[in-house]
Amino acid sequence: MTAQEARSLRRSAPRRSAGTGQLPVVAVVAAGGGLGAAARYAASLWWPAPAGGFPWTTFWVNVVGCAVIGVFLVLITEALTVHRLVRPFFGTGVLGGFTTFSTYAVDLQRLFDAGRPGTALAYLAGTLCAALTAVWLAATGTRLALRGRRP
């Protein structure tokens, strides 16, 4: 391609303003993420984990969040027609802010640093198994409940 052809292609390509199509999505993800993170933080204040102890609050936040994700995704993909911003707001924003990989990783590091490698490994595997089981059970249960409602 010659330089002339390249200039011609650049001039003829339609121009879009950067990000305006994604701005509403980014805004609802940010708003939802703030709400979810605030809810997670509130849970950590209500049920603080003892130093060196099993981080039950983070564990249950992640398990409950995964169960809600299972219900939510089945509802919006198989049962309901929702506004295009509902999924990014609630699924990515609220539930993404509520569930937490970063706190999970910090909890693991603290357990190892406290000389509790067995508890850390139990937390590592237990969270993964419980979260995956929660999303599967919630999605399956929601599908069964929806099937029972249909004539």
CYANA upper distance limits for C-alpha pairs under 8 A (distance plus 0.5 A):
  1 MET  CA      5 GLU  CA      6.70
  1 MET  CA      6 ALA  CA      7.22
  2 THR  CA      6 ALA  CA      6.85
  3 ALA  CA      7 ARG  CA      6.75
  4 GLN  CA      8 SER  CA      6.73
  5 GLU  CA      9 LEU  CA      6.73
  6 ALA  CA     10 ARG  CA      6.80
  7 ARG  CA     11 ARG  CA      6.80
  8 SER  CA     12 SER  CA      6.75
  9 LEU  CA     13 ALA  CA      6.63
 19 GLY  CA     23 LEU  CA      6.38
 20 THR  CA     24 PRO  CA      8.30
 22 GLN  CA     26 VAL  CA      6.63
 23 LEU  CA     27 ALA  CA      6.52
 24 PRO  CA     28 VAL  CA      6.68
 24 PRO  CA     85 LEU  CA      8.23
 25 VAL  CA     29 VAL  CA      6.62
 25 VAL  CA     85 LEU  CA      6.89
 25 VAL  CA     88 PRO  CA      6.97
 25 VAL  CA     89 PHE  CA      8.14
 26 VAL  CA     30 ALA  CA      6.59
 27 ALA  CA     31 ALA  CA      6.66
 28 VAL  CA     32 GLY  CA      6.39
 28 VAL  CA     85 LEU  CA      7.51
 28 VAL  CA     88 PRO  CA      7.15
 28 VAL  CA     89 PHE  CA      5.31
 28 VAL  CA     93 GLY  CA      7.53
 29 VAL  CA     33 GLY  CA      6.30
 29 VAL  CA     88 PRO  CA      6.04
 29 VAL  CA     89 PHE  CA      5.31
 29 VAL  CA     90 PHE  CA      8.20
 29 VAL  CA     92 THR  CA      6.69
 29 VAL  CA     93 GLY  CA      4.71
 29 VAL  CA     94 VAL  CA      8.04
 30 ALA  CA     34 GLY  CA      6.68
 30 ALA  CA     89 PHE  CA      8.37
 30 ALA  CA     93 GLY  CA      6.72
 31 ALA  CA     35 LEU  CA      7.00
 31 ALA  CA     89 PHE  CA      7.75
 31 ALA  CA     93 GLY  CA      7.39
 31 ALA  CA     94 VAL  CA      8.40
 32 GLY  CA     36 GLY  CA      6.64
 32 GLY  CA     89 PHE  CA      5.59
 32 GLY  CA     90 PHE  CA      6.60
 32 GLY  CA     92 THR  CA      8.18
 32 GLY  CA     93 GLY  CA      4.54
 32 GLY  CA     94 VAL  CA      4.69
 32 GLY  CA     95 LEU  CA      8.36
 32 GLY  CA     97 GLY  CA      7.80
 33 GLY  CA     37 ALA  CA      6.45
 33 GLY  CA     89 PHE  CA      8.27
 33 GLY  CA     92 THR  CA      7.95
 33 GLY  CA     93 GLY  CA      4.46
 33 GLY  CA     94 VAL  CA      5.26
 33 GLY  CA     95 LEU  CA      7.86
 33 GLY  CA     96 GLY  CA      6.89
 33 GLY  CA     97 GLY  CA      4.87
 33 GLY  CA     98 PHE  CA      7.90
 34 GLY  CA     38 ALA  CA      6.55
 34 GLY  CA     93 GLY  CA      8.03
 34 GLY  CA     94 VAL  CA      7.70
 34 GLY  CA     97 GLY  CA      7.12
 35 LEU  CA     39 ALA  CA      6.74
 35 LEU  CA     93 GLY  CA      8.46
 35 LEU  CA     94 VAL  CA      6.36
 35 LEU  CA     97 GLY  CA      7.73
 35 LEU  CA     98 PHE  CA      8.33
 36 GLY  CA     40 ARG  CA      6.76
 36 GLY  CA     93 GLY  CA      7.43
 36 GLY  CA     94 VAL  CA      4.67
 36 GLY  CA     95 LEU  CA      6.42
 36 GLY  CA     96 GLY  CA      7.51
 36 GLY  CA     97 GLY  CA      4.84
 36 GLY  CA     98 PHE  CA      4.56
 36 GLY  CA     99 THR  CA      8.25
 37 ALA  CA     41 TYR  CA      6.59
 37 ALA  CA     94 VAL  CA      7.95
 37 ALA  CA     97 GLY  CA      4.98
 37 ALA  CA     98 PHE  CA      5.44
 37 ALA  CA     99 THR  CA      8.46
 38 ALA  CA     42 ALA  CA      6.58
 38 ALA  CA     98 PHE  CA      8.13
 39 ALA  CA     43 ALA  CA      6.75
 39 ALA  CA     98 PHE  CA      6.86
 40 ARG  CA     44 SER  CA      6.87
 40 ARG  CA     61 VAL  CA      7.45
 40 ARG  CA     97 GLY  CA      8.16
 40 ARG  CA     98 PHE  CA      5.61
 40 ARG  CA     99 THR  CA      7.82
 41 TYR  CA     45 LEU  CA      6.87
 42 ALA  CA     46 TRP  CA      6.69
 43 ALA  CA     47 TRP  CA      6.49
 43 ALA  CA     48 PRO  CA      8.39
 43 ALA  CA     57 THR  CA      7.35
 43 ALA  CA     61 VAL  CA      8.36
 44 SER  CA     48 PRO  CA      5.63
 44 SER  CA     49 ALA  CA      8.12
 44 SER  CA     57 THR  CA      6.67
 44 SER  CA     58 THR  CA      7.99
 47 TRP  CA     57 THR  CA      6.70
 48 PRO  CA     57 THR  CA      7.46
 49 ALA  CA     53 GLY  CA      6.95
 49 ALA  CA     54 PHE  CA      7.43
 49 ALA  CA     55 PRO  CA      5.76
 49 ALA  CA     56 TRP  CA      7.09
 49 ALA  CA     57 THR  CA      7.21
 50 PRO  CA     54 PHE  CA      8.04
 50 PRO  CA     55 PRO  CA      8.15
 52 GLY  CA    110 ARG  CA      7.49
 52 GLY  CA    111 LEU  CA      6.20
 52 GLY  CA    114 ALA  CA      6.31
 52 GLY  CA    116 ARG  CA      7.88
 53 GLY  CA    111 LEU  CA      8.04
 54 PHE  CA    119 THR  CA      7.29
 54 PHE  CA    123 TYR  CA      7.80
 55 PRO  CA     59 PHE  CA      6.77
 55 PRO  CA    107 ASP  CA      7.25
 55 PRO  CA    123 TYR  CA      8.42
 56 TRP  CA     60 TRP  CA      6.52
 57 THR  CA     61 VAL  CA      6.49
 58 THR  CA     62 ASN  CA      6.63
 58 THR  CA    100 THR  CA      8.06
 58 THR  CA    103 THR  CA      7.67
 58 THR  CA    104 TYR  CA      7.15
 59 PHE  CA     63 VAL  CA      6.76
 59 PHE  CA    104 TYR  CA      8.27
 59 PHE  CA    123 TYR  CA      8.30
 59 PHE  CA    127 THR  CA      6.48
 60 TRP  CA     64 VAL  CA      6.32
 61 VAL  CA     65 GLY  CA      6.36
 61 VAL  CA     98 PHE  CA      7.63
 61 VAL  CA     99 THR  CA      6.58
 62 ASN  CA     66 CYS  CA      6.59
 62 ASN  CA     98 PHE  CA      8.18
 62 ASN  CA     99 THR  CA      5.31
 62 ASN  CA    100 THR  CA      7.03
 62 ASN  CA    127 THR  CA      8.06
 62 ASN  CA    131 ALA  CA      7.01
 63 VAL  CA     67 ALA  CA      6.80
 63 VAL  CA    127 THR  CA      7.76
 63 VAL  CA    130 ALA  CA      6.65
 63 VAL  CA    131 ALA  CA      5.08
 63 VAL  CA    134 ALA  CA      6.62
 64 VAL  CA     68 VAL  CA      6.73
 64 VAL  CA    131 ALA  CA      8.35
 64 VAL  CA    134 ALA  CA      7.83
 65 GLY  CA     69 ILE  CA      6.67
 65 GLY  CA     95 LEU  CA      6.61
 65 GLY  CA     98 PHE  CA      7.25
 65 GLY  CA     99 THR  CA      6.16
 66 CYS  CA     70 GLY  CA      6.77
 66 CYS  CA     99 THR  CA      8.15
 66 CYS  CA    131 ALA  CA      6.21
 66 CYS  CA    132 LEU  CA      7.87
 66 CYS  CA    134 ALA  CA      6.52
 66 CYS  CA    135 VAL  CA      5.50
 67 ALA  CA     71 VAL  CA      6.97
 67 ALA  CA    131 ALA  CA      7.98
 67 ALA  CA    134 ALA  CA      5.28
 67 ALA  CA    135 VAL  CA      4.98
 67 ALA  CA    136 TRP  CA      8.20
 67 ALA  CA    137 LEU  CA      7.95
 67 ALA  CA    138 ALA  CA      5.71
 67 ALA  CA    139 ALA  CA      8.14
 68 VAL  CA     72 PHE  CA      6.43
 68 VAL  CA     95 LEU  CA      8.45
 68 VAL  CA    135 VAL  CA      7.89
 68 VAL  CA    138 ALA  CA      7.70
 69 ILE  CA     73 LEU  CA      6.45
 69 ILE  CA     91 GLY  CA      7.19
 69 ILE  CA     95 LEU  CA      7.60
 69 ILE  CA    135 VAL  CA      7.07
 70 GLY  CA     74 VAL  CA      6.86
 70 GLY  CA    134 ALA  CA      8.20
 70 GLY  CA    135 VAL  CA      5.07
 70 GLY  CA    136 TRP  CA      7.12
 70 GLY  CA    137 LEU  CA      8.29
 70 GLY  CA    138 ALA  CA      5.63
 70 GLY  CA    139 ALA  CA      4.92
 71 VAL  CA     75 LEU  CA      6.70
 71 VAL  CA    135 VAL  CA      8.25
 71 VAL  CA    138 ALA  CA      5.95
 71 VAL  CA    139 ALA  CA      5.68
 71 VAL  CA    142 THR  CA      6.31
 72 PHE  CA     76 ILE  CA      6.70
 72 PHE  CA     91 GLY  CA      8.01
 73 LEU  CA     77 THR  CA      6.36
 73 LEU  CA     78 GLU  CA      8.50
 73 LEU  CA     91 GLY  CA      8.35
 73 LEU  CA    139 ALA  CA      8.21
 74 VAL  CA     78 GLU  CA      5.94
 74 VAL  CA     79 ALA  CA      7.53
 74 VAL  CA    139 ALA  CA      6.55
 74 VAL  CA    142 THR  CA      7.36
 74 VAL  CA    143 ARG  CA      7.45
 75 LEU  CA     79 ALA  CA      5.39
 75 LEU  CA     80 LEU  CA      6.27
 75 LEU  CA    142 THR  CA      8.15
 76 ILE  CA     80 LEU  CA      5.50
 76 ILE  CA     81 THR  CA      6.88
 76 ILE  CA     82 VAL  CA      7.10
 76 ILE  CA     87 ARG  CA      8.29
 77 THR  CA     81 THR  CA      8.30
 79 ALA  CA    146 LEU  CA      8.15
 82 VAL  CA     86 VAL  CA      7.01
 84 ARG  CA     88 PRO  CA      8.44
 85 LEU  CA     89 PHE  CA      6.47
 86 VAL  CA     90 PHE  CA      6.37
 86 VAL  CA     91 GLY  CA      8.10
 87 ARG  CA     91 GLY  CA      5.51
 87 ARG  CA     92 THR  CA      7.28
 88 PRO  CA     92 THR  CA      5.32
 88 PRO  CA     93 GLY  CA      6.52
 89 PHE  CA     93 GLY  CA      5.32
 89 PHE  CA     94 VAL  CA      6.83
 90 PHE  CA     94 VAL  CA      5.22
 90 PHE  CA     95 LEU  CA      6.57
 91 GLY  CA     95 LEU  CA      5.79
 91 GLY  CA     96 GLY  CA      7.09
 92 THR  CA     96 GLY  CA      5.38
 92 THR  CA     97 GLY  CA      8.16
 93 GLY  CA     97 GLY  CA      6.29
 94 VAL  CA     98 PHE  CA      6.49
 95 LEU  CA     99 THR  CA      6.43
 96 GLY  CA    100 THR  CA      7.73
100 THR  CA    104 TYR  CA      6.82
101 PHE  CA    105 ALA  CA      6.65
102 SER  CA    106 VAL  CA      6.72
103 THR  CA    107 ASP  CA      6.45
104 TYR  CA    108 LEU  CA      6.76
105 ALA  CA    109 GLN  CA      6.79
106 VAL  CA    110 ARG  CA      6.65
107 ASP  CA    111 LEU  CA      6.70
108 LEU  CA    112 PHE  CA      6.81
108 LEU  CA    120 ALA  CA      5.83
108 LEU  CA    121 LEU  CA      8.44
108 LEU  CA    123 TYR  CA      7.86
108 LEU  CA    124 LEU  CA      7.60
109 GLN  CA    113 ASP  CA      6.54
109 GLN  CA    120 ALA  CA      8.36
110 ARG  CA    114 ALA  CA      6.50
111 LEU  CA    115 GLY  CA      7.01
111 LEU  CA    116 ARG  CA      5.71
111 LEU  CA    117 PRO  CA      7.00
111 LEU  CA    119 THR  CA      7.39
111 LEU  CA    120 ALA  CA      5.86
112 PHE  CA    116 ARG  CA      5.82
112 PHE  CA    117 PRO  CA      5.54
112 PHE  CA    120 ALA  CA      6.70
116 ARG  CA    120 ALA  CA      6.71
117 PRO  CA    121 LEU  CA      6.57
118 GLY  CA    122 ALA  CA      6.63
119 THR  CA    123 TYR  CA      6.53
120 ALA  CA    124 LEU  CA      6.56
121 LEU  CA    125 ALA  CA      6.63
122 ALA  CA    126 GLY  CA      6.01
123 TYR  CA    127 THR  CA      6.24
124 LEU  CA    128 LEU  CA      7.04
125 ALA  CA    129 CYS  CA      6.63
126 GLY  CA    130 ALA  CA      6.33
127 THR  CA    131 ALA  CA      6.30
128 LEU  CA    132 LEU  CA      6.65
129 CYS  CA    133 THR  CA      6.50
130 ALA  CA    134 ALA  CA      6.40
131 ALA  CA    135 VAL  CA      6.80
132 LEU  CA    136 TRP  CA      6.70
133 THR  CA    137 LEU  CA      6.44
134 ALA  CA    138 ALA  CA      6.43
135 VAL  CA    139 ALA  CA      6.50
136 TRP  CA    140 THR  CA      6.49
137 LEU  CA    141 GLY  CA      6.32
138 ALA  CA    142 THR  CA      6.48
139 ALA  CA    143 ARG  CA      6.71
140 THR  CA    144 LEU  CA      6.73
141 GLY  CA    145 ALA  CA      6.58
142 THR  CA    146 LEU  CA      6.58
143 ARG  CA    147 ARG  CA      6.57
144 LEU  CA    148 GLY  CA      6.71
145 ALA  CA    149 ARG  CA      7.07
146 LEU  CA    150 ARG  CA      7.09
